[in-house]
Amino acid sequence: MSHTVLVADLAKKSGLVWVSYAGSSHAVWHEWVGDAVCVVSGGAEQPLPGITEQQIVVLSLRSKSNRALVARAEARVEVLGAESEHWGPVTSALKSGRLNLVDSDHAIERWARESVVVRLVPTGEVTLPDGISTSIPRTAPHLSI
């Protein structure tokens, strides 16, 4: 199983990921879109202070059932603007996945004005809870969480 497949599998099964940078860790709701964990923050959305100044963050991926840490993955931060090729697919997925969205008809426009939308793209550096390995063998069993 490739690193991206492992991270994708874990991210899709969990409503939250923990994003760590600059000495802090933030639990955030997200959507997996294409090859990245995608997040909207700021304004009326969840806080991720200083995310736009980060180049690399660490994603902590936990089991949905018992919250146990399953893996940590390094990810590159890509800040999206409305002109980005990723803007439409990412914001559409975020809008669909956002619970209790009060301004559904105008959320994407509001995000463009007052929030930050980021793609957190796994770099391939993955650490399992026992601290071993950034290399997952092809024969690794499929994780069921």
Secondary structure, DSSP 8 states (H G I E B T S, - for coil): --HHHHHHHHHHH-SEEEEEETTEEEEEE-EEETTEEEEEESTTS---TTGGG-SEEEEEEE-TTT--EEEEEEEEEEEE-TTSTTHHHHHHHHHHH-TT-TTTTTHHHHHHHH-EEEEEEEEEEEE-TTS--S---TT------
